Amino acid sequence: MSVDVSPFDVSAVAGVSVLRTEGHAHLKAERIAGQTVAIDIDEEGPLRLRFPRITASGMLETVIVNTGGGVAGGDRLNFEVETSAGTNVTVTSQAAEKIYRSSGRDAEIAVRLLAGDGARLTWAPQESILFNRARVSRTIDAEVTRDATLTICESVVFGRTAMGEQVSSGILKDRWRVRRDGHLVFADAVTLDGAIDRMLARPAIANGAIAAGTIVQLSPDCETKLDDVRAALAIEGVEAGASAFDGMIVVRVLAQDCIGLRAAILATLSALGANPPRAFTL
């Protein structure tokens, strides 16, 4: 019997379900002598955490490395970041994450973020690139105190158009839940299932864009940044909107390519004062 399985996909071989890999990365940070310090690091499977620098302001920059070379059907990756009072942490990734095609199982990605009193936590990995027939389910759960600043930035690119790739089918499930002082203040869910290219072509969904991003910031003063954020989003080839309410600001971005998406994200993070990571450059 012949089974069509790519080199990056062993989620189903000869009818047998196989778990490709499991990964876990946990970081706990505290403020010690005016600096943000990683006091607890836990790494399992292909995930690694690297710390290229602590800035003059005391910010700890954290870079996620996936030594598995991408995400395939059946993978399970878990990330957890805990920041104590007064800490300043930015988390990004070494490179864009590739989500390869699956023969049937979803890749599962779970993110948990905790921002303590007066902490500044920025979660801004580079974009996820979905290949044709990819299947991925992601959850982001965050807890933040009222006087902390939490910024979450996630983006996705549907196929590498420069290489002639197109995502004609697949599944993307994305679920966000953010709580402030134990109360749910932001909930978001997106599901694209089936002919993704046709869905993205619809004016009410993406109007032909193949790159999309969402940025959410919760902070005591974020609503005052709305005009600056909207001005920063005036980029050719980008359609975007921003709104502010209840101590948070929410930004949606659509772009015709990865370059436009990244330019909009960098401009937005700068306008939000969210310390764009060095790895996240044009």
C-alpha positions in Angstrom: 0.0 0.0 0.0 1.3 3.5 -0.9 0.9 6.4 1.5 1.5 10.0 0.5 3.6 11.4 3.4 6.0 14.4 3.0 9.5 14.4 4.7 8.0 16.8 7.3 4.9 14.8 8.0 4.8 11.5 9.8 1.4 12.1 11.4 0.0 9.0 9.5 2.0 6.1 8.1 0.3 3.0 6.8 -2.8 3.9 8.7 -0.9 4.1 12.1 -1.2 7.4 14.0 2.2 8.7 15.1 3.0 11.6 17.4 5.9 13.4 15.7 7.2 15.5 18.6 6.3 17.2 21.9 7.9 20.3 23.1 7.7 22.5 26.2 9.4 25.8 27.0 8.8 27.5 30.4 10.4 30.8 31.5 9.9 32.5 34.9 11.5 35.9 35.4 12.0 38.1 38.4 13.5 41.6 39.0 16.8 41.4 40.9 19.0 44.4 41.5 17.2 46.5 38.9 17.5 43.8 36.2 15.1 41.3 34.8 16.6 37.8 35.4 15.5 34.4 34.3 15.2 32.4 37.5 13.6 29.2 36.1 14.0 27.7 32.7 12.5 24.4 31.6 13.1 23.1 28.1 11.8 19.8 26.6 11.8 18.3 23.1 12.9 20.6 20.3 12.2 23.9 22.1 15.1 26.1 23.4 15.2 29.5 25.0 18.1 31.8 24.4 18.9 35.2 26.0 21.1 37.3 23.7 21.0 40.4 25.8 19.7 42.4 28.8 19.2 46.0 27.6 20.3 49.1 29.5 16.7 49.5 30.6 16.8 46.1 32.2 14.7 44.3 29.6 15.3 40.6 29.1 15.1 39.6 25.5 14.2 35.9 25.0 14.5 34.1 21.7 12.6 30.8 21.0 14.5 28.2 18.9 12.7 25.2 17.5 15.4 22.7 16.6 12.8 20.5 14.9 12.9 22.7 11.8 9.2 23.4 11.7 5.8 22.1 12.9 4.1 19.1 11.4 0.8 17.3 11.9 0.6 15.7 15.3 3.2 18.0 16.9 2.4 19.5 20.4 4.2 22.6 21.5 3.6 24.4 24.8 5.0 27.8 25.8 4.7 29.4 29.3 6.1 32.7 30.4 5.7 34.1 33.9 6.8 37.6 34.8 6.9 38.8 38.4 6.4 42.3 39.7 8.5 45.0 37.9 10.0 42.7 35.3 10.4 43.6 31.6 10.5 40.6 29.2 10.2 40.4 25.4 9.8 37.0 23.7 10.3 36.4 20.0 11.5 33.6 17.8 14.7 33.0 15.9 12.9 32.7 12.5 9.4 32.4 11.0 7.8 29.1 12.0 6.9 26.8 9.1 3.7 24.8 9.5 4.0 21.9 7.1 1.2 19.8 5.6 -0.5 17.1 7.5 -2.0 13.8 6.5 -4.8 14.1 9.1 -3.7 15.3 12.6 -3.7 18.9 13.8 -0.5 20.4 15.1 -1.3 21.9 18.5 0.3 25.0 19.9 -0.5 26.3 23.4 0.7 29.6 24.8 0.3 30.7 28.5 1.3 34.2 29.6 1.3 35.7 33.1 2.2 39.3 33.7 2.5 40.4 37.4 2.2 43.8 39.1 3.9 46.5 37.0 5.5 44.0 34.7 6.0 44.5 30.9 5.6 41.4 28.9 5.7 41.4 25.1 5.0 38.2 23.2 6.0 38.8 19.5 7.2 35.7 17.6 7.9 36.0 13.9 5.2 35.0 11.6 3.9 31.5 11.1 4.0 30.3 7.4 1.3 27.8 6.5 2.0 25.3 3.8 -0.8 23.8 1.6 -2.8 21.2 3.6 -1.4 22.4 6.9 -3.6 21.8 10.0 -2.9 23.8 13.1 -4.8 24.6 16.3 -3.4 27.3 18.6 -4.6 28.6 21.9 -3.3 31.7 23.8 -4.3 32.2 27.4 -3.1 35.2 29.3 -3.4 36.6 32.8 -2.5 40.2 33.6 -2.9 42.5 36.6 -4.4 45.9 36.2 -1.2 47.9 36.3 0.9 45.5 34.1 1.5 46.0 30.4 0.9 42.9 28.2 1.4 43.0 24.4 0.6 40.0 22.3 1.5 39.9 18.6 0.8 37.0 16.3 0.9 36.8 12.5 0.4 34.3 9.8 1.3 34.0 6.1 -0.6 31.7 3.8 2.1 30.2 1.5 5.3 31.6 0.2 4.1 33.5 -2.8 7.6 34.3 -3.9 8.2 30.6 -4.4 4.9 30.1 -6.2 3.2 28.4 -3.2 -0.5 28.7 -2.6 -2.6 27.4 0.3 -5.6 25.9 -1.4 -6.8 23.8 1.6 -6.0 23.4 5.2 -7.2 24.2 8.7 -6.3 27.1 11.0 -7.9 27.3 14.4 -6.9 30.2 16.6 -8.4 30.9 20.1 -7.4 33.8 22.4 -8.5 34.4 26.0 -7.1 37.3 28.1 -8.0 37.9 31.7 -7.3 41.0 33.8 -7.4 40.5 37.6 -9.2 37.2 37.0 -11.9 38.7 34.7 -12.2 37.8 31.0 -11.7 41.0 29.1 -10.7 39.8 25.6 -11.9 36.7 23.7 -11.2 36.0 20.1 -11.6 32.9 17.8 -10.8 32.3 14.2 -11.4 29.1 12.2 -10.5 28.7 8.5 -11.4 25.2 7.4 -11.4 24.0 3.8 -10.6 26.0 0.7 -8.5 28.7 2.4 -7.5 30.5 -0.8 -11.2 31.0 -1.7 -12.0 32.2 1.8 -9.2 34.7 1.8 -10.4 36.1 -1.6 -13.7 37.1 -0.1 -14.0 40.9 0.5 -15.5 40.3 4.0 -12.6 38.1 5.1 -9.3 39.2 3.6 -10.0 40.7 0.2 -7.2 38.7 -1.4 -4.6 39.3 1.2 -2.3 36.4 2.1 -0.8 37.8 5.3 -2.6 38.7 8.5 -1.7 39.8 12.0 -3.3 40.6 15.3 -1.8 42.8 18.1 -3.4 43.3 21.5 -2.0 45.5 24.2 -3.4 45.9 27.8 -1.9 48.7 29.8 -3.0 51.6 32.0 -2.3 54.1 29.3 -2.7 52.2 26.0 -5.9 54.0 25.0 -3.9 57.2 24.7 -1.7 55.6 22.0 -4.6 55.0 19.5 -3.9 58.0 17.2 -0.2 57.1 17.0 -1.0 53.5 16.2 -3.4 54.5 13.4 -0.9 56.9 11.9 1.8 54.1 12.0 -0.5 51.8 10.0 -0.7 54.1 7.0 1.5 51.8 4.9 1.0 51.0 1.2 -0.4 47.6 0.5 -1.7 47.2 4.0 -5.2 47.3 5.2 -5.5 47.7 8.9 -7.7 49.0 11.7 -7.2 49.8 15.4 -9.6 50.3 18.3 -9.2 51.1 22.0 -11.6 50.3 24.8 -11.6 49.1 28.4 -7.9 49.6 29.0 -6.8 47.8 25.8 -6.0 48.4 22.2 -6.6 45.9 19.4 -5.0 46.0 16.0 -5.9 43.9 12.9 -3.6 43.9 9.9 -4.0 42.5 6.4 -1.2 42.6 3.8 -0.5 41.4 0.3 2.8 39.9 1.3 5.1 39.2 4.3 7.1 42.4 3.9 4.0 44.7 4.2 2.8 42.7 7.2 6.1 42.9 9.0 6.4 46.6 8.3 3.0 47.2 9.8 3.8 45.1 12.9 7.1 46.8 13.5 5.5 50.2 13.2 2.6 49.2 15.5 4.9 47.8 18.2 7.0 50.9 18.1 3.9 53.1 18.5 2.8 51.0 21.4 6.2 51.3 23.1 6.5 47.5 23.0 10.3 47.2 22.3 10.3 45.5 18.9 12.8 42.6 19.2 16.0 42.8 17.1 15.2 39.5 15.3 11.9 41.0 14.0 13.4 43.3 11.3 12.6 43.9 7.7 
